[in-house]
Amino acid sequence: MNIKPPTSPIKATQELLAEAALDGFIIPQADEFQGEYISENNMRLRWLTGFTGSAGTAILYAGKVHLFVDGRYTLQAPEQVDPALVEVHGHRDPTPVEWLADHVGEQARIGYDPRLHSIDNIQTLKKALKKKQAEAVAVGFNPIDRLWSDRPAPPDAPVRHHDIAYTGRSSDDKISAIAEAIKEAGAEALVLNEMDAIAWAFNIRGGDTAYTPLTQAYALVHGDGHADLFADTDKFSAQTKATLGNRATLHPTEMFAEKLDEAGAAGLKVGLDKSSATDWTHHRLSEAGAEIVYLSNPTTLQRALKNDTEIEGARAAHRRDALAMIRFLNWFDEASTSTPLSELDIAAKILELRQQIDLFQGLSFATIAGAGPNGAIVHYTAKAESTRQLEQGSLLLLDSGGQYLDGTTDITRTLAIGDPSEEMRKHFTLVLKGHIAIASARFPVGTNGGQLDALARQHLWRDGLNYLHGTGHGVGSYLGVHEGPHRLAAGSTVPFEAGMFISNEPGLYLPGQYGIRIESLLVVINSAIEKFLEFTPLTLVPMDRKLIDVNLMNKQELAWLDDYHRQCYESAADHLDEDDRLWLAAVCAPLRA
């Protein structure tokens, strides 16, 4: 790690702010599309601070940068920044805005780029600053953009049609459904700026972000059932344009602002989701005369409720992905005790094996191969200058996934290198018990992830242990490896519904020692009991038997695990060569005869 930024970006940014009579500036890890996945030319937070995580907010104030990160990055961030210039904070208690409100001076002017903040974020900021008579100032320039001399060019990857054989629904059908939701909300049009929402609605995939097949675009969907799509038209071949359907009209990106002005001039009621629409869009529409209708983005839930084609595609993708993982695990069992290996060797091997799988399009995120203490860094990524060698008697946390035309995979397995200690086995088994508690849960319709999250933590809590991330996230269909609106996490209020994909990934992280995480993907199904739901597995890859202490498990847990391993074997055995099949049979045998 140790990616130390030069001191000049922070100092130069401060000078520009002073020239604009600003006392501070907020730099989110965000772009104008307000999604999780950001192109290289929009990595402003990384350029300023050196922090490479996927989420964070920096506040430049009083001569210093205050960097707020969530529980995934509390170990990583301090290693990557210059502590003389950047102070790292947790993102809660207080939040970045709460911290700023506590520390800002009377009548201070805090700048922000309105294209990079949601309506919600700015409304919260303005309310907080008002207590000190301070002002949130929308600036027409971003100081980082002025200073970033070697900023990468905007991405120009081609856009591809994603066939109905994988989506199960035409773009015309989806746009029609969105239009109905717009009318039900009392609006006449809806602005979409999230790339994954647009990719889903128009059945298109791109390459503008790493690991996720998205293209930078905006859309204006109308209640009468037609939609304007705004993107770089050079990215669309004639064939792709022809597959956009009868309800979509493609325009150059530059026409987006013009169309917002037209909607305002016509006095349209335009729907905006406060959590994802930008402050810039809100002001542009309002100033042009539009009536703003706040609503929930209807594509979010529609995208989360997978249809039969998407579910079967995901099952097929996971079955194939499991073959790569099983071949890797067999190789690892021998190689980890006989061959010097580094974290980068592990990442390269699993990529090599996935590349041999049908319909593979690339990784779904940067592989996390954390050996020993690096496994305790939740979203660790090995670099050439920092890769760690695997050591006997330690653990490897391997979190990886693939993008396939028919589905997105995400799996974590914690592996023993040589003989694990009794403490490692105990901790792994406590995490496994929580994993099984989620996987085997049955719950009433209407139950949300906030209500189930504690099931995964209960056994750790009894030993005074915990982990600082959510237990699960939604997953897209050849889209983002993280997808809402549902989660397995404290505070999540979105009820589970049949057809949702969810990860199940409890963990335990001991800084300086090791990390443990067990992650499989599940799909929500209707239970045989009326008005109840349950989960069934998508991921079918065995656990490391060397790390399981059967004496800590009850009969129901052992029965679940034996049945899961039976499914792993039956799904993969006929597609493996003899060596891999014999290895799989051994590791999937019942834990207690």
N, C-alpha and C positions, 0 to 999 in steps of 0.2 A: 504494500500500500504506500504510505508516505508520499503522497502526491502533493508536494508543497507548492502553492501558487506563488508567483512573484509578488512582491509588495506593491508594485506600481499600479495594478488594476484598481485596488481599493483606494489608494491615494488619489489617483486620477479621477475616479468616480466622485470622490468627495469634492474635488475642485469644481467639477461640472455642476454639482448640486449647489455649491455656494454661489456660482455665477447665476443660477436660476432662482436664487433666494429661497432655497429649500433647506430645511434643517435635517431632513432625513429622506430615506427612500426605501421602498419595500420591493424585494426581489424574490418572487415565488419560483419554484420549479414548475413552470407552467408555460403554455403558449396560448395563442388565440383560439385554439381548438378545445382547450380545457379538458383534455383527457389525460390519462396516465402516461401515454406513450409520446415521447417528444423527439423530434429530429435533432441532428447534431447542431444545426445552425440556430437552434433555440435553447441550447444548454447554457443559459446566462448565469445561472447559479454556480455551475461548475467553473465557468470562466472566471468568475469573481473570487470564489473561495477555494477552489480545488476539490470540493466535496463532490463525489461521483454518484451518490445515492439517487434513487428514483423519486424521492419525495423530500421536501424540505422548504423552508422559507427563511430568507435572510432579511434582517432589518439593519440598514446602514444608518447609524445615529450616534451622535456625540463622539465622532472620531473612531468608531469601532463597528465591526460587523457582528451582529448577534444572529447566530445560525440556530434555527429550531428544527429538530429532527425527531422522528418517532422512535419507538422502542427497537425497531430493526437496525437502527444506525447509531445507537448511543456509544458503541465501541468503535465503529468504523470512522465516524466523523472526526473525533479528536485526533486520529492518526493522520488525517489528510489535510488538515488546515494548519495555518500558522497561528499558534496560540497568542502571539503578541498582537495579532490583528483581528482574530476571529474567536469569539466566545461561543461555545456550544451549549445549547439548552435542550431539555426535553420539550416536546410540543404540547404538553398539557401541564396544568398547575404551575404557572399560568400558560395560557395559549399565547402565540406571538402577539395578537392584538391586545390581550389583557396585559402582557408585559409592557407593550408600548404605551398603553394608557397610564400605567403606573409610573413610567419613567420619563414621559415626554414633558417638555417644558410648557408653561402657559403660552398660548397663542402660537405654538410652533406650527410650521408648515411641513407636512409629510407628503412627499410625492409618490405617485404610483402610475404605472402604465395601464390605462383602462382596458387595453386589449388583452391583458394577462390576468385579469381578476374577474371573478364571477360577480353578479349583482349582489348575491348574499354576502360575499366577503367584504365588499365595499360598504354596504349598508351597515354591517357589523362594525367595520372600522370607523365610519363616521360617527356612529352612536357612541363608541368608546372614547374617541378623541374629544367629543363635545364636552365631556366632563371637565376638560382642562382648557376649554375654549380654543383647542388646537384644530387645525384644518387638514383634511385629506384633499390633496390637490392632484387632479388628473392632468398629467403632462402630455403634451403633444409629441414628445421625443423620449426615447429611452436612453439614458446616459451610457449604458453598456453597449448598445448598438452603435453609438458614436465612437466608442473607444476600441471596440473589438476589431482590430485591423485585419486579422487573418480569419475572420468569421467564415465558416463554410458556406458555400452557395446553397440555396434552397434545394431540397431533394427533387429529382426529376424522374423517378421510377415510373414505368408504364403502369396504366390501370388495366386490370383484367376483369372480365365478366366471371362471376362465380355461379356455376351452373345450377339449375333447379334440381339436378340429380343429387346435389349436396345440400342445398338450402331447403328444399321441400316446399317453397313458396315463391311465386314470381314477385318481382319488384312492383308490378302493377297491383297485386293483391296487398302487399305491405303498405304501399302509399295510400291505397283506398282505406285500409284499416286505420292508418294515422289520421286521415282526413275525418273519419267518423269520430275519433277521439277529440280532434280539434273542435268540431261542432258541439260535441257533448260538453266541452269545457267553456262554451260560450265565446269562442274565438273564431276568426275567419282565416287565420294563417298561423304558421308555426315556424320559428327559426331553429334550425339545427346547425350546431357548429362542432359537435363531438365527432371525431373521425370514425369511431367504431359504430356510432348510431347511423351515420351516413353509409358506411360500408354495408351494414346490415340492410338498411331500407332500400338501397338501390342495387343490391346484389353485385357489389364491386369489391375488388381487393387490389391493394397496391403494394408499394415498397418504400414508403416515405419514412417509416420508423423501423428501427431495428427490432427484429423478432416478432413483430406484429404486422400483418399484411394490410396496412392502412394507406390512404391517400389524403393529402390535405385538401379539404373542400368545405363548402358551406351549402346549406339548402334552405329553401323557403317552400314549405309544403302548404298548400291551400285547401281550405275546407271543401272546395268543389271537386277535389280529387286529382288535381294536377300539381306538379312539383317542379321548381326551378333548382337546378344543381349548378353550383359555381365551383369551377376547378380549372387547373391548367389544361386547356383543351388539347395541347400537344401531347399530353400523356395518354390520350384516348385514340386507339386505332379506329378505323372506319368500322371494323367488325364489333369492337366494344361499344361504340356509339349506337350501333344498330340493335344491341341487346339491352339498352337501357329501358325499353318498354314504351308503351303508348302514353304513359302519364308523366314522363320526365322530359324536361328540356334542358340541355346542357348549355351553359354560358361561361365565358371567361371569368376568372376570379375577380377581375377588376370591376365587373358589373354588380357585384354583391351590394356595395354601398349604394349604388344607383337604384337598385331594386328596393332596398330598404326605404330610400327617400320616396320612391313611387308609392310604396305601401302606406307611408305616412301621409303623403299628399292626398291619397284616396280615403284617408280617415279609417283605415282598416283596424279591426281589433286583432292585434298580433300577440300570439302566445309566446311567452318566454319562461323557461325553467330557471328560477333564480339561482339554483345551485350550479348551473352549467353555462347559461348564456352570459356573455361578457358585459361588463359595465359600459364598454364602448358601444355595443349593439343597442343596449337600453337607451343610451343618450341619443344615438343617431335616430332611432325610431321616434323617440319622444319629441325631439326637436323638429322632426319632419311632420309631426301631427298625428302619429299613430296612437291608438288607445292600447295600452299594455294590459294584457291579461296574464296573470301569473298562473302557471299550471305545472304539473309534473310531466316531464318528457315522456310521452306515451311509448316511445320506442324502447325505453329501458326495461320495462316489465315484459313487453312483447318479445324482446330479444332473449330475455332470461327464460321464458317458457318455451323450451325446445319442442319442436314438432317431432312426429315419429321418424321422419327421414333424418333429422339431426341426431336424434337419440341412437338410432341404429348406426349412423355414421360414426358417432363417438365410440360406440361399442367396438366397431370394426377397427377404428384407429387405435384404440387402447389394446385390443388383442394383438395387433401388429407391433405396436410400440413395446409391448411386454416381451416379444421375442428378442428385441434388441437388448432390453434390460436383463433378461435371463442369460443371454449369451455373454453379456458383460459380467454378470455376477459369477458365472462359472469361471470365466477368465480371471476375474479378480481373486477368487478363492485360491488359485494356484499362484498367480503372478505376485500377489501381495506378500507372499512368504518366500519367494524365490528370486525376485527381480527388483532392483531399486526403482521406485516409482515416485513421481512428484504429483502434485495436484493438477498441474497442466497435462501430465500424461493421462490422468483419469478423465479429464474433460475431453481430451482428444480421442480417447478410445470410445467413449460413449457416443460422440459425434460420428465417428467412423462407422459404428454399428447401426446407428439410426439412418445414416445415408444409404444403407442397403435396403431399407424398408420401402415398400410401395407407397406412392403418393406423398412421400416426405418432401416438405417445402423448406425446411430449416428448423432451427431451434425456436422454442416458444419464449425463451429468455436465456440470459447468459448462465451457463452451468455453474452451479455452486458446488465446488468440491473442497470442503473445508477439513483439513487434516489436523488432528489434535486440537490445540487451542483455537485454531482458525475456525473450527466448527461452531465455536461459541459466538462468532460474529454472524448474526442472523442472515444477512444478505451479502456475505463475503464473496468476492470474485478474485481468483488467483491472477496475478500478473507475472510476467517473465522475471521481473526484478525481485519478486517477493514470494514466489511459489515455494511451498514447503514440501519436504520429502516425507513420505509415509514412514512411520516408525512402528516397530513391533510393540504390542501391548497398548496401542492407542486406538482411537476411533476415527472413522471417516464419515462425514455427513455429505451425502451426495443428493443434491436437489437439481433435477433436470427435467426437460420436457421437449416435445416436438410439435411442430405445426404440420398437419396433414390436410389434404384437400377436404377430407371428411371429418376432421376433428382436431382438437387441441389437447395435448396431454401435459400433465404436471405431476411428478412423482418424487418423493423423497424417501430414501432408505438410508439408515444409519448402519454402518458395517464395522465389524471388529477386524482389526489387523493383528493377526496372531491371537493370543489368549487374552480375553478381556478380564478386568478385575471384577471382583464381586460387587463393588460399588457401581461399576458401569452396568453390570447385568441388572442390578436392582433398579437403577434409574431408568434404563431402557424399558424394563418391564412395567414400571409405573406409567411411563408415557404410553406404552402399548395398551395398557388397561384403559386409559382414557380414550385412545383411538378406537378401541373395540366398543366402548360405551356409546360413542357417537354412531359408529357404523351399525350397531344393532338396535338403535333407539326406535321406538314406536311412539308416536305422539299425535295429539288431536289436530285436526284441521284448524288452522289459525295460529299455530305455534310458530314463534319466530326464533332466530338464531341467538338473540340475547337470552332467551329462556333455556336453550340447550347448551350454551357454551360451558356452563359449570360442570356438565357431565364429563367433559374432557379433562378438567382440572382437579376433580375431587380426590383422586388418589395421590397426586402431587401435593395438594393442600394439606393432606393428613400428615405429610412429612415436612411441612413448612416450606414447600417449594412451589414455584410458579413460573410462568413465562409471560413476556411483555408484548405479545402480538396476538391478533385474533386467531381463532382456531380454524377458520375456513373462509373461503371466498368463492364467489361464483366464477365460472369459466365459460368462455365463448365457444362458438362453433367455427373453427378456423378463423378465430378473431383473437381478442385479448385473453391472456392467461388469467387476468383479473377482470371480473365483470360483476356489476351490481344488478339489482339493488339489494339483494339478500346477502347476508353474511352469517357466519358463525362467530359471533363476538358480542361481548357485553355492550349493551346500548343499541344493538340492532333491533329494529321494531318491524321489519318487513316479514310477513308470514311466509313460510315455505309453501310452495305449491307443486303439484306433480309436474314433472318435466324440467325442474330446475337442476342444474349441475352445481355441486358444492365440493370444495376440498375439505379434507379432514386431516388436520396437521398439528396436533399438539406437540410440544417440544420441551426441552430443558437445556439451559445454557449455563455452564459454569466457567466464567471468564478465566483464562489462563490454563484451563484443563481440557474441556471438550464440550461439544454440543451434540444434542440428540434431537432428531425430528423424524416423525413417521407420517408420511403424507400419501394418501390415496384419494382419487376422485370418486364421488358418489353421484347417483341420480335419485331424485325424490320420486317415489311411486306411491300409488294408492295402496293402502294396506287391505288385507282380506277382511279386516274389521271395518265396518262402515264408519265413515267420518274420521278415519285415522290415516296417517301417512307413515312411511318409513323410508329407509335408504336401501339401495342395492348398489354393489360395487361396479365401477367402470374399470378402475385399475386392478390388474390381476398379476401381481408380482410378489413372490414370497418374501417373508421377513427373515432376518438373520437369526438362525436357530441358536448360534453361539451366545447371543445376547439375551435370550429368553430364560428367565427363572420361573419354571413351571410351578414351583412351590409358592409363588406369590399370586398365582392365578386360581380363580375358582372354576368349577366344572362348566358353567355356562361360557366363560371366556375361552376356556380350552376347546370347547365344542365349536364355538364360533371360529376360532383360528384354524382348527383342523378342517372345518368345512370350507373356509376361505382358501386354504392351501389345496384342497381337493379341486376347487374351481380353477385355481391357477394352473394346476397340472393338466386338467382336462381341456382347458382352452388352448394350451400351447403345445402339448406333447407331440401331436401329429405333424407339427410344422418345424420340428427341431431335428438336428442330426443325432446320432446315437449317443455321443458323448454328452451333449447338452441335455438330452432327454433323461439319461441315467442320473445326471447331477440333479435335475429338477425333481425326479422321483424321490431321491434321497432327502432333499430339503423340504419336500411337501408331505413326507410320511407323517402319520399321526404322532403328536408329541408324547403321548403316553399310550403304550400298546394296551 
